[in-house]
Amino acid sequence: MKLNLPSSVASSQDIKALLLELQDYTRWFTHESIKIRTSAGHASEPPVLSPATTELIREWEGKKPLSQQSLDTLIDMLETYNATAPTITLTLAAPPTSSLKLMLVAWCRENIASNILVTFQFNATLLGGMVVRYGSHIFDWSFRRQILAARERFPEVLRRV
């Protein structure tokens, strides 16, 4: 069964946060199921879940009814996804906005791999542009690199300004 992550889940850290919430939810769900079967106690409030976790559970529930076994399967699938998905690191000159993150993640999932995880970093010394790391490959499209590559022409450009 294919796992479609919400677009807000971009990195390995996001998946780990989802896993923690799902494990909490599974414990609560199991406890409530036992209460219902034994007619013991009153229902307790479910744990507070992030919108991404709520979306994931709703999508999962549409594929098969919720049970402890189906939730355990979802957790196993997320752990496998986290361990096997390709990862790309984007280093920007400033922390990206949430809309920029969503746009970059969507682009990577459409053009590179549908299951890619995207990690964001920032380094102000880049001055602009970005550095992309995928496996052992590094692609440097930063302004800093462009300036250093043309350092002999840089004084000429400054004289014209």
Secondary structure as the mmCIF struct_conf table of DSSP 4:
data_model
#
loop_
_struct_conf.conf_type_id
_struct_conf.id
_struct_conf.beg_label_comp_id
_struct_conf.beg_label_asym_id
_struct_conf.beg_label_seq_id
_struct_conf.end_label_comp_id
_struct_conf.end_label_asym_id
_struct_conf.end_label_seq_id
TURN_TY1_P TURN_TY1_P1 SER A 7 SER A 8
BEND BEND1 SER A 11 SER A 11
HELX_RH_AL_P HELX_RH_AL_P1 SER A 12 THR A 38
TURN_TY1_P TURN_TY1_P2 SER A 39 SER A 39
BEND BEND2 GLY A 41 GLY A 41
HELX_LH_PP_P HELX_LH_PP_P1 GLU A 45 VAL A 48
HELX_RH_AL_P HELX_RH_AL_P2 PRO A 51 LYS A 63
BEND BEND3 LYS A 64 LYS A 64
HELX_RH_AL_P HELX_RH_AL_P3 GLN A 68 THR A 84
BEND BEND4 ALA A 85 ALA A 85
STRN STRN1 THR A 87 LEU A 92
BEND BEND5 ALA A 93 ALA A 94
HELX_LH_PP_P HELX_LH_PP_P2 PRO A 95 THR A 97
HELX_RH_AL_P HELX_RH_AL_P4 SER A 98 ASN A 111
TURN_TY1_P TURN_TY1_P3 ILE A 112 ILE A 112
TURN_TY1_P TURN_TY1_P4 SER A 114 ASN A 115
STRN STRN2 LEU A 117 PHE A 122
HELX_RH_3T_P HELX_RH_3T_P1 ALA A 124 LEU A 126
BEND BEND6 GLY A 128 GLY A 128
STRN STRN3 GLY A 129 TYR A 134
TURN_TY1_P TURN_TY1_P5 GLY A 135 SER A 136
STRN STRN4 HIS A 137 SER A 142
HELX_RH_AL_P HELX_RH_AL_P5 PHE A 143 ALA A 149
TURN_TY1_P TURN_TY1_P6 ALA A 150 ARG A 153
HELX_RH_AL_P HELX_RH_AL_P6 PHE A 154 ARG A 160
#
